[in-house]
Amino acid sequence: MILILKPNISLESREYKRLEGHLQNLTNIEYRIHNVQGAEQTLTEIYLIGSTSALSLDEMRSFQAVDKAVRISQEYKVLGRHKDDSRSSGFSYNGVDFTQDNLNVFAGLCAVDSPESVEAMMSALKDHGQVCTRMGAYKPRTSAYSFQGHGKNCLPYVFELAGKYGIKVIAMEVTHESHVDEINSALDQTGRPTGVMLQIGTRNTQNFELLKSVGRQQEFPVLLKRGFGITLDESLHAAEYLASEGNQKVVFGLRGMKTNIGDPHRNMVDFAHVPVVKRLTRMPVCIDPSHSVGARFRSPDNILDVMNVTAQGVIAGANMILVDFHPDPNVALVDGPQALRMEELPTFLEDVRIVREAFEKRVDLFK
């Protein structure tokens, strides 16, 4: 059961203390408090854990501090969209809204290779009104001998250039809890000119100790990518690890499934699950067309497969796009064959705008 308190109610208030006293007297039931920061107000949610079936919803609703009482109807206790719970969902971070109703584009370098590439990318993004990007500093690779990223050494100039070009949020993968400390240190060193969304990659979706560690910090939001060889349910449970530790600012990323059935694409595109994740949970949903397709295939109508796949995700209601660009893909140190070129950025953004407008018209059609 979840108790949703009235907006901005204080945990020091008399109304809350009455509720707290009642909860402390319940037998075999524990409770956890989660604060949810919305765009306009902060909500406090109390999760009752244990034998709650005998508890009366009406009794819980009778407390003055309680705005709503909801029975948990899904296994995803914190992030799940529960019965009779149709609230608008999402969060704001560093001036950017992440909800199930809007769309943000994170175009950038799969792996940072040089200050020149970073500056060229961020300059192009600013020219086209974009405030988000992806920049890979830590790169887990299949081969032990492949480029693993520049790590903490590139963070200062990435953050400084982000501040120079007005980039508000950088999606950056981490593979160890020490990376979070390195990011924090580099942000302090550069005067915190930008924000970071920590990315948990597909290889670490079930690295539960990493999930718990990243979940315990609540400064940075998290982009959790679906595991490439596990079920959707298993990946959603991985997201719960983050939320159960206190960090509910989670975006769920679809990036394709590892199977030869998807050939010739790198992975089997799973973007049909965009509305499924939004139905089952309150998380915004990200798509990663670059890692789904994996190459610059082009259809007879001259549209790149990466753009066609992006359109599939956007028309299904995606809220974030993570896509690879590079000033010169031929010299990119990671995933150059799938990266779009800088001159293709305006076409990509216009295509996204067209498809997003079509999605919004579809939503209006069914109101």
Protein Blocks (a to p, Z undefined) as FASTA:
>chain_A
ZZdddehiafkbmklmmmmmmmmmpghiacdddddddfkbccdddddedjfklpcfklmm
mpmklmbdcddfbfblmlpccehiacdcdddeehiacdfkbccdddddfbafbfklmmmm
mmmmmmnopabdcddfbdcdfblkbcebjkjmlmmmmmmmmmmnopabdcdddfbfklmm
mmmmmmmmnopaaccdddddfklmmmmklmmmmmmpckbccdddddfkbcfklmmmmmmm
mmmnopacbcdddebjadfklpcbfbdcfklmmmmmmmmpmcdcdddfklmnopacdcfk
opafklmmmmmmmmnopabdcddddfblmlocghklmpccfklmmmmmmmmmmmmmmmmm
mmmmmZZ
